[in-house]
Amino acid sequence: MNNPPQLTDALLTLEDRVAVLTLNRHDLRNALTGSNLIDDIVATTEWVNHCDEVSVLVITGAGSSFSAGGNIRDMANRSGDFAGDVAECADRYRKGIQRIPLAMQAVEVPVIAAVNGPAIGAGFDLANMADVRIASEKARFGETFLNLGIIPGDGGAWFMQRLIGYQRAFELTLTGRIVDAREAQELGIVLDVVGPEELLPAALDMAKRMASQPPKATRLTKRLMKIAQRMELKDFLDLCACFQGMSHNEPEHLEAVNRMLETMSRK
């Protein structure tokens, strides 16, 4: 197994093929800028892709927030990631927070966001980069960039409209309003809403069910679902045929088939 990365502002555990990444800067409401969380998230995704012992990644936050997104004090002071002229600021975005969407889009295993509290701005976008979102009743969601006179610079406009459609994403982005967990579920942002104490158990239950599937076929299936969003059907079916040929020749396929036959024989 590849050794897990040494993280600064996040915690990482691995048990039963499920990795849990906990954003651990609750003093900053887990803000992604003005902390080391960008590096920690990117390092974790790279490790997940190279570690065959991981089948699912769960992301959650420590404390009362999932993530407050950008550090507003740094914005006010025009410091940190927000310092400099147009070219300098753009370069910091490319080398900073924009590494997260590229890294999250490249994760080869299912990603579940367990949203424990407010997910605001880039924190909301981080949740939307996951494959599945489960929310605590205390969760709140807001695409609040315009409220601060800025745009979603981390790719949020790309992710949200693919999740809930252009019209709903447009309304949330252009009004900057905050929605609670129940409305987020109605909009299709989150799959389920549970009590705060039930959040991580619910996320882990789903993660463990996914992690119990044959691991190589699980990674191939996620790749197919991502590729299907941007490929024509005929080309996609050709790719499916190749991936299926790979799957049929993996030992895990025969192991799964034999387990199924044993289950059928007992009925």
DODRENDO-701058 format. One record per atom (N, C-alpha, C): atom name; x, y, z; residue in one letter. Coordinates in steps of 0.1 Angstrom, whole numbers, plus 2048, in hexadecimal, padded with zeros to 3 digits. Layout:
! residues N
NODE:atom:east:north:up:rest
NODE:CA:X:Y:Z:A
...
//
This chain:
! residues 267
NODE:atom:east:north:up:rest
NODE:N:808:7F4:800:M
NODE:CA:800:800:800:M
NODE:C:809:80D:800:M
NODE:N:805:816:7F8:N
NODE:CA:80C:823:7F8:N
NODE:C:80A:82A:805:N
NODE:N:815:830:80B:N
NODE:CA:813:837:817:N
NODE:C:80B:843:816:N
NODE:N:802:846:81F:P
NODE:CA:7F9:852:81E:P
NODE:C:801:85E:81F:P
NODE:N:7FD:869:819:P
NODE:CA:804:876:81A:P
NODE:C:804:87C:828:P
NODE:N:80E:883:82B:Q
NODE:CA:80F:88B:837:Q
NODE:C:808:898:835:Q
NODE:N:7FC:899:83C:L
NODE:CA:7F4:8A5:83A:L
NODE:C:7F6:8AF:846:L
NODE:N:7F3:8BB:843:T
NODE:CA:7F6:8C6:84D:T
NODE:C:7E9:8CA:853:T
NODE:N:7DE:8CD:84B:D
NODE:CA:7D2:8D3:851:D
NODE:C:7C6:8C9:84F:D
NODE:N:7C8:8BD:84C:A
NODE:CA:7BE:8B3:84B:A
NODE:C:7C2:8A6:851:A
NODE:N:7B8:89D:854:L
NODE:CA:7BB:890:859:L
NODE:C:7B7:886:84F:L
NODE:N:7BE:87B:84F:L
NODE:CA:7BB:870:845:L
NODE:C:7BC:863:84B:L
NODE:N:7B1:85B:84A:T
NODE:CA:7B1:84D:84F:T
NODE:C:7AD:844:844:T
NODE:N:7B0:837:846:L
NODE:CA:7AD:82D:83C:L
NODE:C:7A9:820:843:L
NODE:N:79C:81C:841:E
NODE:CA:797:810:847:E
NODE:C:78D:809:83E:E
NODE:N:78F:7FC:83C:D
NODE:CA:786:7F4:833:D
NODE:C:784:7FA:826:D
NODE:N:790:7FF:820:R
NODE:CA:791:804:812:R
NODE:C:78A:812:811:R
NODE:N:786:818:81C:V
NODE:CA:780:825:81C:V
NODE:C:789:82F:822:V
NODE:N:78D:839:81A:A
NODE:CA:796:844:820:A
NODE:C:78D:84F:824:A
NODE:N:78F:855:82F:V
NODE:CA:788:861:834:V
NODE:C:791:86D:836:V
NODE:N:78F:877:82E:L
NODE:CA:796:884:82F:L
NODE:C:78E:88E:837:L
NODE:N:793:892:842:T
NODE:CA:78C:89C:84A:T
NODE:C:794:8A9:84A:T
NODE:N:78D:8B4:845:L
NODE:CA:793:8C1:845:L
NODE:C:793:8C6:853:L
NODE:N:79F:8CA:858:N
NODE:CA:7A1:8CB:866:N
NODE:C:7A7:8D9:86A:N
NODE:N:7A1:8E3:863:R
NODE:CA:7A4:8F1:867:R
NODE:C:797:8F8:86C:R
NODE:N:791:8F2:876:H
NODE:CA:784:8F8:87B:H
NODE:C:786:906:880:H
NODE:N:792:90A:884:D
NODE:CA:795:918:888:D
NODE:C:792:921:87D:D
NODE:N:794:91D:870:L
NODE:CA:791:925:864:L
NODE:C:785:920:85D:L
NODE:N:77C:919:864:R
NODE:CA:770:913:85E:R
NODE:C:774:90B:852:R
NODE:N:780:905:852:N
NODE:CA:785:8FC:848:N
NODE:C:786:904:83A:N
NODE:N:78A:910:83B:A
NODE:CA:78C:918:82F:A
NODE:C:797:912:827:A
NODE:N:795:912:81A:L
NODE:CA:79F:90B:811:L
NODE:C:7AB:913:80E:L
NODE:N:7A9:921:80E:T
NODE:CA:7B5:92A:80C:T
NODE:C:7B9:92F:81A:T
NODE:N:7C5:933:81B:G
NODE:CA:7CA:938:828:G
NODE:C:7CD:92C:831:G
NODE:N:7CD:920:82B:S
NODE:CA:7D1:914:833:S
NODE:C:7D8:90B:829:S
NODE:N:7DB:8FF:82E:N
NODE:CA:7E2:8F5:826:N
NODE:C:7D8:8EA:820:N
NODE:N:7CB:8ED:820:L
NODE:CA:7C2:8E3:81C:L
NODE:C:7C2:8E0:80D:L
NODE:N:7C6:8EA:805:I
NODE:CA:7C7:8E7:7F7:I
NODE:C:7D2:8DC:7F5:I
NODE:N:7DD:8DE:7FA:D
NODE:CA:7E8:8D4:7F9:D
NODE:C:7E3:8C7:7FF:D
NODE:N:7DD:8C7:80A:D
NODE:CA:7D8:8BA:810:D
NODE:C:7CE:8B3:808:D
NODE:N:7C5:8BA:802:I
NODE:CA:7BB:8B4:7F9:I
NODE:C:7C1:8AE:7ED:I
NODE:N:7CA:8B6:7E6:V
NODE:CA:7D0:8B1:7DA:V
NODE:C:7D9:8A5:7DD:V
NODE:N:7E1:8A5:7E8:A
NODE:CA:7E9:89A:7EC:A
NODE:C:7E1:88E:7EE:A
NODE:N:7D6:88F:7F5:T
NODE:CA:7CD:884:7F8:T
NODE:C:7C8:87D:7EB:T
NODE:N:7C3:886:7E2:T
NODE:CA:7BE:880:7D5:T
NODE:C:7C8:878:7CD:T
NODE:N:7D4:87E:7CD:E
NODE:CA:7DF:877:7C6:E
NODE:C:7E3:86A:7CD:E
NODE:N:7E3:869:7DA:W
NODE:CA:7E5:85D:7E1:W
NODE:C:7DA:853:7DF:W
NODE:N:7CE:857:7DF:V
NODE:CA:7C2:84E:7DC:V
NODE:C:7C4:847:7CF:V
NODE:N:7C8:84F:7C5:N
NODE:CA:7C9:84A:7B7:N
NODE:C:7D4:83F:7B6:N
NODE:N:7DE:840:7BF:H
NODE:CA:7E9:837:7BE:H
NODE:C:7E9:82C:7C9:H
NODE:N:7DF:82C:7D1:C
NODE:CA:7DE:822:7DC:C
NODE:C:7D3:818:7D9:C
NODE:N:7D6:80C:7D6:D
NODE:CA:7CC:802:7D2:D
NODE:C:7C4:7FE:7DE:D
NODE:N:7C8:802:7EA:E
NODE:CA:7C0:7FE:7F6:E
NODE:C:7B4:807:7F9:E
NODE:N:7B3:812:7F0:V
NODE:CA:7A8:81B:7F2:V
NODE:C:79D:819:7E7:V
NODE:N:791:817:7EB:S
NODE:CA:786:816:7E2:S
NODE:C:77C:821:7E2:S
NODE:N:77C:829:7ED:V
NODE:CA:773:834:7EE:V
NODE:C:77A:83F:7F7:V
NODE:N:777:84C:7F3:L
NODE:CA:77C:857:7FB:L
NODE:C:770:85F:801:L
NODE:N:770:861:80E:V
NODE:CA:766:869:814:V
NODE:C:76D:876:819:V
NODE:N:767:882:816:I
NODE:CA:76C:88F:81A:I
NODE:C:762:895:824:I
NODE:N:767:89A:82F:T
NODE:CA:75E:8A1:839:T
NODE:C:766:8AC:83F:T
NODE:N:760:8B3:848:G
NODE:CA:766:8BE:84F:G
NODE:C:766:8BC:85E:G
NODE:N:770:8C0:865:A
NODE:CA:771:8C0:874:A
NODE:C:76A:8CD:879:A
NODE:N:764:8CC:885:G
NODE:CA:75E:8D8:88A:G
NODE:C:750:8DA:885:G
NODE:N:74C:8E7:884:S
NODE:CA:73E:8EA:881:S
NODE:C:73C:8EC:872:S
NODE:N:747:8EE:86A:S
NODE:CA:746:8F1:85C:S
NODE:C:74C:8E6:853:S
NODE:N:746:8E4:847:F
NODE:CA:74D:8DC:83D:F
NODE:C:758:8E4:837:F
NODE:N:755:8EF:831:S
NODE:CA:760:8F8:82D:S
NODE:C:75A:906:829:S
NODE:N:760:910:82F:A
NODE:CA:75C:91E:82C:A
NODE:C:761:923:81E:A
NODE:N:769:91B:817:G
NODE:CA:76E:91F:80A:G
NODE:C:77A:928:80B:G
NODE:N:779:934:806:G
NODE:CA:785:93D:806:G
NODE:C:786:945:813:G
NODE:N:792:948:817:N
NODE:CA:794:950:823:N
NODE:C:791:95F:821:N
NODE:N:786:963:827:I
NODE:CA:781:971:824:I
NODE:C:78B:97B:82A:I
NODE:N:791:978:835:R
NODE:CA:79B:982:83A:R
NODE:C:7A6:985:830:R
NODE:N:7AB:97A:82A:D
NODE:CA:7B5:97C:820:D
NODE:C:7B0:984:814:D
NODE:N:7A3:982:810:M
NODE:CA:79D:98A:806:M
NODE:C:79D:999:809:M
NODE:N:799:99C:816:A
NODE:CA:798:9AA:81A:A
NODE:C:7A6:9B0:81A:A
NODE:N:7B0:9A9:81E:N
NODE:CA:7BD:9AE:81E:N
NODE:C:7C5:9AD:811:N
NODE:N:7BE:9A7:807:R
NODE:CA:7C5:9A4:7FA:R
NODE:C:7D3:99E:7FD:R
NODE:N:7D2:993:805:S
NODE:CA:7DF:98C:808:S
NODE:C:7DD:97D:805:S
NODE:N:7E8:976:807:G
NODE:CA:7E7:967:805:G
NODE:C:7E4:964:7F6:G
NODE:N:7DA:95C:7F4:D
NODE:CA:7D6:958:7E6:D
NODE:C:7D0:963:7DE:D
NODE:N:7CC:96E:7E5:F
NODE:CA:7C5:978:7DE:F
NODE:C:7CD:985:7DC:F
NODE:N:7DA:984:7DE:A
NODE:CA:7E3:98F:7DC:A
NODE:C:7E8:991:7CE:A
NODE:N:7EC:99D:7CB:G
NODE:CA:7F2:9A0:7BE:G
NODE:C:7E9:9A5:7B4:G
NODE:N:7EF:9A8:7A8:D
NODE:CA:7E7:9AE:79D:D
NODE:C:7E0:9A2:796:D
NODE:N:7DA:9A5:78A:V
NODE:CA:7D1:99C:784:V
NODE:C:7D9:98F:780:V
NODE:N:7E5:991:77A:A
NODE:CA:7ED:985:776:A
NODE:C:7F1:97D:782:A
NODE:N:7F5:983:78D:E
NODE:CA:7FA:97C:799:E
NODE:C:7EF:975:7A0:E
NODE:N:7E3:97B:7A1:C
NODE:CA:7D8:975:7A7:C
NODE:C:7D3:969:79F:C
NODE:N:7D3:96A:792:A
NODE:CA:7CF:95F:789:A
NODE:C:7D8:954:78B:A
NODE:N:7E5:957:78B:D
NODE:CA:7EF:94C:78D:D
NODE:C:7ED:945:79A:D
NODE:N:7EA:94C:7A5:R
NODE:CA:7E8:946:7B2:R
NODE:C:7DC:93D:7B1:R
NODE:N:7D1:941:7AA:Y
NODE:CA:7C6:938:7A9:Y
NODE:C:7C9:92B:7A2:Y
NODE:N:7D1:92C:797:R
NODE:CA:7D4:920:78F:R
NODE:C:7DD:917:797:R
NODE:N:7E7:91D:79F:K
NODE:CA:7F0:915:7A7:K
NODE:C:7EA:911:7B5:K
NODE:N:7DF:917:7B8:G
NODE:CA:7D9:915:7C5:G
NODE:C:7CC:90E:7C5:G
NODE:N:7C1:914:7C7:I
NODE:CA:7B4:90E:7C9:I
NODE:C:7AF:906:7BC:I
NODE:N:7B4:90A:7B0:Q
NODE:CA:7AF:903:7A4:Q
NODE:C:7B6:8F5:7A3:Q
NODE:N:7BF:8F2:7AB:R
NODE:CA:7C5:8E5:7AC:R
NODE:C:7BA:8DB:7B1:R
NODE:N:7B1:8E0:7BA:I
NODE:CA:7A7:8D7:7C0:I
NODE:C:79E:8D1:7B6:I
NODE:N:797:8D9:7AD:P
NODE:CA:78E:8D3:7A4:P
NODE:C:795:8C9:79A:P
NODE:N:7A1:8CC:796:L
NODE:CA:7A8:8C3:78D:L
NODE:C:7AB:8B6:794:L
NODE:N:7AF:8B7:7A1:A
NODE:CA:7B2:8AB:7A9:A
NODE:C:7A6:8A3:7AB:A
NODE:N:79B:8AA:7AF:M
NODE:CA:78F:8A3:7B2:M
NODE:C:789:89C:7A6:M
NODE:N:78A:8A3:79B:Q
NODE:CA:784:89D:78E:Q
NODE:C:78C:891:78A:Q
NODE:N:798:890:78F:A
NODE:CA:7A1:884:78B:A
NODE:C:7A0:879:795:A
NODE:N:799:87A:7A0:V
NODE:CA:799:86F:7AA:V
NODE:C:792:863:7A3:V
NODE:N:799:857:7A5:E
NODE:CA:795:84B:79E:E
NODE:C:78A:843:7A6:E
NODE:N:788:846:7B3:V
NODE:CA:77F:83F:7BB:V
NODE:C:773:848:7BE:V
NODE:N:768:842:7C2:P
NODE:CA:75C:84A:7C7:P
NODE:C:760:853:7D2:P
NODE:N:75B:85F:7D1:V
NODE:CA:75D:869:7DC:V
NODE:C:750:86D:7E2:V
NODE:N:74F:86C:7EF:I
NODE:CA:743:870:7F6:I
NODE:C:746:87C:7FF:I
NODE:N:73E:887:7FD:A
NODE:CA:740:893:806:A
NODE:C:736:891:811:A
NODE:N:73B:890:81E:A
NODE:CA:732:890:82A:A
NODE:C:732:89E:82F:A
NODE:N:728:8A6:82B:V
NODE:CA:728:8B4:82E:V
NODE:C:722:8B7:83C:V
NODE:N:72B:8BA:845:N
NODE:CA:727:8BB:853:N
NODE:C:721:8C8:858:N
NODE:N:724:8D2:850:G
NODE:CA:720:8E0:853:G
NODE:C:720:8E9:847:G
NODE:N:721:8F6:849:P
NODE:CA:721:8FF:83D:P
NODE:C:72C:8FC:833:P
NODE:N:728:8FB:826:A
NODE:CA:731:8F9:81B:A
NODE:C:72F:906:812:A
NODE:N:738:90F:813:I
NODE:CA:735:91C:80D:I
NODE:C:740:91F:803:I
NODE:N:73C:926:7F8:G
NODE:CA:745:92A:7EE:G
NODE:C:74D:91E:7E8:G
NODE:N:75A:91E:7E9:A
NODE:CA:763:913:7E4:A
NODE:C:760:907:7ED:A
NODE:N:75B:908:7F9:G
NODE:CA:758:8FC:801:G
NODE:C:74C:8F5:7FB:G
NODE:N:742:8FD:7F6:F
NODE:CA:737:8F7:7EF:F
NODE:C:73B:8F0:7E2:F
NODE:N:744:8F7:7DB:D
NODE:CA:749:8F1:7CF:D
NODE:C:751:8E4:7D1:D
NODE:N:759:8E4:7DC:L
NODE:CA:760:8D7:7DF:L
NODE:C:756:8CC:7E1:L
NODE:N:74B:8CE:7E9:A
NODE:CA:741:8C4:7EA:A
NODE:C:73B:8C0:7DD:A
NODE:N:739:8C9:7D4:N
NODE:CA:733:8C6:7C7:N
NODE:C:73D:8BE:7BE:N
NODE:N:74A:8BE:7C1:M
NODE:CA:753:8B6:7BA:M
NODE:C:753:8A8:7BD:M
NODE:N:74D:8A4:7C9:A
NODE:CA:74B:896:7CD:A
NODE:C:741:88F:7C4:A
NODE:N:741:882:7C4:D
NODE:CA:737:87B:7BC:D
NODE:C:729:87A:7C3:D
NODE:N:729:87A:7D1:V
NODE:CA:71D:879:7D9:V
NODE:C:71F:883:7E5:V
NODE:N:714:889:7E9:R
NODE:CA:714:892:7F4:R
NODE:C:709:88D:7FE:R
NODE:N:70D:88B:80B:I
NODE:CA:704:889:815:I
NODE:C:706:895:81F:I
NODE:N:6FA:89A:824:A
NODE:CA:6FB:8A6:82C:A
NODE:C:6F5:8A4:83A:A
NODE:N:6FC:8AB:843:S
NODE:CA:6F6:8AC:851:S
NODE:C:6EB:8B6:850:S
NODE:N:6E1:8B5:859:E
NODE:CA:6D7:8BF:85A:E
NODE:C:6DC:8CD:85D:E
NODE:N:6E9:8CD:862:K
NODE:CA:6EF:8DA:865:K
NODE:C:6F6:8E0:859:K
NODE:N:6F6:8D9:84E:A
NODE:CA:6FE:8DE:842:A
NODE:C:6F6:8E9:83B:A
NODE:N:6FE:8F2:835:R
NODE:CA:6F9:8FD:82E:R
NODE:C:702:8FE:821:R
NODE:N:6FC:903:816:F
NODE:CA:703:904:80A:F
NODE:C:701:911:803:F
NODE:N:70C:917:7FE:G
NODE:CA:70B:924:7F8:G
NODE:C:716:927:7EE:G
NODE:N:712:92A:7E2:E
NODE:CA:71B:92E:7D7:E
NODE:C:71C:93D:7D8:E
NODE:N:724:942:7E2:T
NODE:CA:723:950:7E7:T
NODE:C:72D:959:7E1:T
NODE:N:733:956:7D6:F
NODE:CA:73E:95E:7D0:F
NODE:C:73A:96C:7CD:F
NODE:N:72E:96D:7C6:L
NODE:CA:72A:97A:7C2:L
NODE:C:727:983:7CE:L
NODE:N:723:97D:7D9:N
NODE:CA:721:985:7E5:N
NODE:C:72E:98D:7E9:N
NODE:N:739:988:7E5:L
NODE:CA:746:98E:7E8:L
NODE:C:74C:995:7DC:L
NODE:N:744:996:7D1:G
NODE:CA:749:99D:7C5:G
NODE:C:753:995:7BD:G
NODE:N:753:988:7BE:I
NODE:CA:75C:980:7B6:I
NODE:C:754:975:7B0:I
NODE:N:75B:96D:7A7:I
NODE:CA:755:962:7A0:I
NODE:C:759:955:7A5:I
NODE:N:752:94A:7A2:P
NODE:CA:757:93D:7A7:P
NODE:C:764:939:7A0:P
NODE:N:76F:93C:7A6:G
NODE:CA:77C:93B:79F:G
NODE:C:782:92D:7A0:G
NODE:N:77B:924:7A7:D
NODE:CA:780:916:7A8:D
NODE:C:778:90C:7A0:D
NODE:N:771:911:796:G
NODE:CA:769:907:78D:G
NODE:C:75B:904:792:G
NODE:N:756:90B:79C:G
NODE:CA:749:908:7A2:G
NODE:C:73E:909:797:G
NODE:N:73F:912:78E:A
NODE:CA:734:914:784:A
NODE:C:734:908:77B:A
NODE:N:73F:901:779:W
NODE:CA:740:8F5:770:W
NODE:C:73A:8E9:777:W
NODE:N:73D:8E8:784:F
NODE:CA:738:8DC:78B:F
NODE:C:729:8DD:78E:F
NODE:N:724:8E8:793:M
NODE:CA:717:8E9:798:M
NODE:C:70C:8E7:78D:M
NODE:N:70E:8ED:782:Q
NODE:CA:704:8EB:777:Q
NODE:C:704:8DD:772:Q
NODE:N:70F:8D6:773:R
NODE:CA:70E:8C8:76F:R
NODE:C:707:8BF:77A:R
NODE:N:707:8C4:786:L
NODE:CA:700:8BD:791:L
NODE:C:6F1:8C0:791:L
NODE:N:6ED:8CC:790:I
NODE:CA:6DF:8CF:791:I
NODE:C:6D9:8D6:785:I
NODE:N:6E0:8D8:77B:G
NODE:CA:6DB:8DF:76F:G
NODE:C:6DE:8EE:76F:G
NODE:N:6DE:8F4:763:Y
NODE:CA:6E2:902:761:Y
NODE:C:6D9:90B:769:Y
NODE:N:6CC:90A:768:Q
NODE:CA:6C3:914:76D:Q
NODE:C:6C4:915:77D:Q
NODE:N:6C4:909:783:R
NODE:CA:6C5:909:792:R
NODE:C:6D3:90E:796:R
NODE:N:6DD:90A:78F:A
NODE:CA:6EB:90E:793:A
NODE:C:6EC:91D:790:A
NODE:N:6E6:922:786:F
NODE:CA:6E7:930:783:F
NODE:C:6E0:938:78E:F
NODE:N:6D5:934:793:E
NODE:CA:6CE:93B:79D:E
NODE:C:6D6:93C:7AA:E
NODE:N:6DB:930:7AE:L
NODE:CA:6E3:930:7BA:L
NODE:C:6F0:938:7B9:L
NODE:N:6F6:938:7AE:T
NODE:CA:702:93F:7AC:T
NODE:C:700:94E:7AB:T
NODE:N:6F6:952:7A4:L
NODE:CA:6F3:961:7A2:L
NODE:C:6ED:968:7AD:L
NODE:N:6E6:960:7B6:T
NODE:CA:6E0:966:7C2:T
NODE:C:6E9:965:7CE:T
NODE:N:6F2:95B:7CE:G
NODE:CA:6FB:959:7D9:G
NODE:C:6F3:955:7E6:G
NODE:N:6E7:950:7E5:R
NODE:CA:6E0:94C:7F1:R
NODE:C:6E4:93F:7F7:R
NODE:N:6E2:93E:804:I
NODE:CA:6E5:932:80C:I
NODE:C:6D9:929:80C:I
NODE:N:6DB:91C:809:V
NODE:CA:6D0:912:80A:V
NODE:C:6D3:908:816:V
NODE:N:6C9:904:81D:D
NODE:CA:6CB:8FA:827:D
NODE:C:6CC:8EC:821:D
NODE:N:6CE:8E2:82A:A
NODE:CA:6D0:8D5:825:A
NODE:C:6C4:8CF:81E:A
NODE:N:6B8:8D2:823:R
NODE:CA:6AC:8CC:81D:R
NODE:C:6AA:8D2:80F:R
NODE:N:6AC:8DF:80D:E
NODE:CA:6AA:8E5:800:E
NODE:C:6B5:8E0:7F7:E
NODE:N:6C1:8DE:7FC:A
NODE:CA:6CC:8D8:7F4:A
NODE:C:6C8:8CA:7EF:A
NODE:N:6C1:8C2:7F7:Q
NODE:CA:6BD:8B5:7F3:Q
NODE:C:6B2:8B6:7E8:Q
NODE:N:6A9:8C0:7EA:E
NODE:CA:69E:8C2:7E0:E
NODE:C:6A4:8C6:7D2:E
NODE:N:6AF:8CE:7D3:L
NODE:CA:6B5:8D3:7C7:L
NODE:C:6BE:8C8:7C0:L
NODE:N:6C1:8BD:7C7:G
NODE:CA:6C9:8B3:7C2:G
NODE:C:6D8:8B5:7C5:G
NODE:N:6DB:8BE:7CE:I
NODE:CA:6E9:8C0:7D1:I
NODE:C:6EE:8B5:7DA:I
NODE:N:6E6:8B1:7E4:V
NODE:CA:6E9:8A6:7ED:V
NODE:C:6E0:89A:7EB:V
NODE:N:6E5:88E:7ED:L
NODE:CA:6DD:882:7EC:L
NODE:C:6D5:87F:7F8:L
NODE:N:6DA:883:804:D
NODE:CA:6D2:880:810:D
NODE:C:6D6:88A:81B:D
NODE:N:6CD:88C:824:V
NODE:CA:6CF:894:830:V
NODE:C:6CC:88C:83C:V
NODE:N:6D6:88D:846:V
NODE:CA:6D5:885:852:V
NODE:C:6D8:88D:85E:V
NODE:N:6D5:888:86A:G
NODE:CA:6D9:890:876:G
NODE:C:6E8:891:877:G
NODE:N:6ED:89B:87E:P
NODE:CA:6FC:89D:87F:P
NODE:C:703:891:884:P
NODE:N:6FE:88A:88E:E
NODE:CA:705:87E:893:E
NODE:C:704:872:88A:E
NODE:N:6FB:873:880:E
NODE:CA:6FA:868:877:E
NODE:C:702:86A:86A:E
NODE:N:708:875:868:L
NODE:CA:70E:879:85B:L
NODE:C:719:870:857:L
NODE:N:723:86F:860:L
NODE:CA:72F:867:85C:L
NODE:C:72B:858:85B:L
NODE:N:723:853:865:P
NODE:CA:71F:845:863:P
NODE:C:718:842:856:P
NODE:N:70F:84C:852:A
NODE:CA:708:84A:845:A
NODE:C:712:84A:839:A
NODE:N:71B:854:839:A
NODE:CA:725:855:82F:A
NODE:C:72E:848:82E:A
NODE:N:732:843:83A:L
NODE:CA:73A:837:83A:L
NODE:C:733:82B:836:L
NODE:N:726:82A:83A:D
NODE:CA:71E:81F:835:D
NODE:C:71D:81E:826:D
NODE:N:71B:829:820:M
NODE:CA:71B:82A:811:M
NODE:C:728:826:80C:M
NODE:N:733:82C:812:A
NODE:CA:740:82A:80D:A
NODE:C:744:81B:80E:A
NODE:N:740:815:819:K
NODE:CA:744:807:81B:K
NODE:C:73D:7FE:811:K
NODE:N:730:802:80D:R
NODE:CA:729:7FA:803:R
NODE:C:730:7FB:7F6:R
NODE:N:734:807:7F2:M
NODE:CA:73C:809:7E6:M
NODE:C:749:802:7E6:M
NODE:N:750:803:7F2:A
NODE:CA:75D:7FD:7F3:A
NODE:C:75D:7EE:7F3:A
NODE:N:751:7E8:7F5:S
NODE:CA:750:7D9:7F5:S
NODE:C:750:7D4:7E7:S
NODE:N:74E:7DC:7DD:Q
NODE:CA:74E:7D8:7CF:Q
NODE:C:75C:7D5:7CA:Q
NODE:N:75D:7CD:7C0:P
NODE:CA:76B:7CB:7BA:P
NODE:C:772:7D8:7B7:P
NODE:N:77E:7DA:7BD:P
NODE:CA:784:7E7:7BC:P
NODE:C:788:7EC:7AE:P
NODE:N:78D:7E3:7A6:K
NODE:CA:792:7E7:799:K
NODE:C:786:7EB:790:K
NODE:N:77B:7E3:791:A
NODE:CA:76F:7E6:789:A
NODE:C:768:7F3:78E:A
NODE:N:76A:7F5:79B:T
NODE:CA:764:802:7A1:T
NODE:C:76B:80E:79B:T
NODE:N:779:80D:79A:R
NODE:CA:780:819:794:R
NODE:C:77D:81A:786:R
NODE:N:77B:80F:77E:L
NODE:CA:778:810:770:L
NODE:C:76A:816:76E:L
NODE:N:761:812:777:T
NODE:CA:753:817:776:T
NODE:C:752:826:778:T
NODE:N:75A:82B:782:K
NODE:CA:75A:839:784:K
NODE:C:760:841:778:K
NODE:N:76B:83B:773:R
NODE:CA:770:841:767:R
NODE:C:766:842:75B:R
NODE:N:75F:837:75A:L
NODE:CA:754:837:74F:L
NODE:C:74A:842:752:L
NODE:N:745:843:75E:M
NODE:CA:73B:84D:761:M
NODE:C:73F:85B:75E:M
NODE:N:74C:85E:761:K
NODE:CA:751:86B:75F:K
NODE:C:753:86D:750:K
NODE:N:758:863:749:I
NODE:CA:75A:865:73A:I
NODE:C:74D:866:733:I
NODE:N:743:85F:738:A
NODE:CA:736:85F:731:A
NODE:C:730:86E:730:A
NODE:N:735:877:739:Q
NODE:CA:730:884:739:Q
NODE:C:735:88C:72D:Q
NODE:N:73F:887:726:R
NODE:CA:746:88F:71C:R
NODE:C:748:887:70F:R
NODE:N:742:87B:70D:M
NODE:CA:745:873:702:M
NODE:C:739:86F:6FB:M
NODE:N:739:86E:6ED:E
NODE:CA:72E:869:6E5:E
NODE:C:72C:85A:6E8:E
NODE:N:71F:856:6E6:L
NODE:CA:71B:848:6EA:L
NODE:C:723:83E:6E3:L
NODE:N:725:83F:6D6:K
NODE:CA:72C:834:6CF:K
NODE:C:73B:832:6D4:K
NODE:N:742:83E:6D6:D
NODE:CA:74F:83D:6DB:D
NODE:C:74F:838:6E9:D
NODE:N:745:83C:6F1:F
NODE:CA:744:837:6FF:F
NODE:C:742:828:6FF:F
NODE:N:73A:823:6F7:L
NODE:CA:738:814:6F7:L
NODE:C:744:80D:6F3:L
NODE:N:74C:812:6EA:D
NODE:CA:759:80C:6E7:D
NODE:C:762:80B:6F3:D
NODE:N:762:816:6FB:L
NODE:CA:76A:817:707:L
NODE:C:765:80D:711:L
NODE:N:757:80C:712:C
NODE:CA:751:802:71B:C
NODE:C:756:7F4:718:C
NODE:N:756:7F1:70B:A
NODE:CA:75A:7E4:707:A
NODE:C:768:7E1:70B:A
NODE:N:771:7EA:70A:C
NODE:CA:77F:7E8:70E:C
NODE:C:780:7E7:71D:C
NODE:N:779:7EF:725:F
NODE:CA:779:7EE:733:F
NODE:C:773:7E1:738:F
NODE:N:769:7DC:731:Q
NODE:CA:762:7D0:734:Q
NODE:C:76C:7C4:732:Q
NODE:N:773:7C5:727:G
NODE:CA:77D:7BA:724:G
NODE:C:788:7BA:72F:G
NODE:N:78C:7C6:734:M
NODE:CA:795:7C6:73F:M
NODE:C:78F:7C0:74C:M
NODE:N:782:7C3:74E:S
NODE:CA:77C:7BE:75A:S
NODE:C:77A:7AF:75A:S
NODE:N:776:7A9:74E:H
NODE:CA:774:79B:74D:H
NODE:C:781:793:750:H
NODE:N:78D:79A:74E:N
NODE:CA:799:793:750:N
NODE:C:7A0:795:75D:N
NODE:N:799:79C:766:E
NODE:CA:79E:79E:774:E
NODE:C:79A:793:77D:E
NODE:N:7A2:78E:786:P
NODE:CA:79F:784:790:P
NODE:C:793:788:798:P
NODE:N:791:795:79B:E
NODE:CA:786:799:7A4:E
NODE:C:778:797:79D:E
NODE:N:778:796:790:H
NODE:CA:76C:793:789:H
NODE:C:767:784:78C:H
NODE:N:770:77B:78A:L
NODE:CA:76D:76D:78D:L
NODE:C:76A:76B:79C:L
NODE:N:771:772:7A5:E
NODE:CA:76E:771:7B3:E
NODE:C:760:776:7B6:E
NODE:N:75B:781:7B0:A
NODE:CA:74E:786:7B2:A
NODE:C:743:77D:7AC:A
NODE:N:746:777:7A0:V
NODE:CA:73D:76E:79A:V
NODE:C:73B:761:7A3:V
NODE:N:746:75C:7A8:N
NODE:CA:745:750:7B0:N
NODE:C:73E:753:7BD:N
NODE:N:73F:75F:7C3:R
NODE:CA:738:763:7CF:R
NODE:C:729:763:7CB:R
NODE:N:726:768:7C0:M
NODE:CA:718:769:7BC:M
NODE:C:712:75B:7BA:M
NODE:N:71A:752:7B4:L
NODE:CA:715:744:7B2:L
NODE:C:713:73D:7BF:L
NODE:N:71C:740:7C8:E
NODE:CA:71A:739:7D6:E
NODE:C:70E:73F:7DD:E
NODE:N:70B:74B:7DB:T
NODE:CA:6FF:751:7E1:T
NODE:C:6F2:74B:7DB:T
NODE:N:6F3:74A:7CD:M
NODE:CA:6E7:744:7C6:M
NODE:C:6E5:735:7CA:M
NODE:N:6F0:72E:7CD:S
NODE:CA:6EE:720:7D0:S
NODE:C:6E8:71E:7DE:S
NODE:N:6E9:728:7E6:R
NODE:CA:6E4:726:7F4:R
NODE:C:6D5:72A:7F5:R
NODE:N:6D0:72F:7EA:K
NODE:CA:6C2:733:7EA:K
NODE:C:6B9:728:7E6:K
//
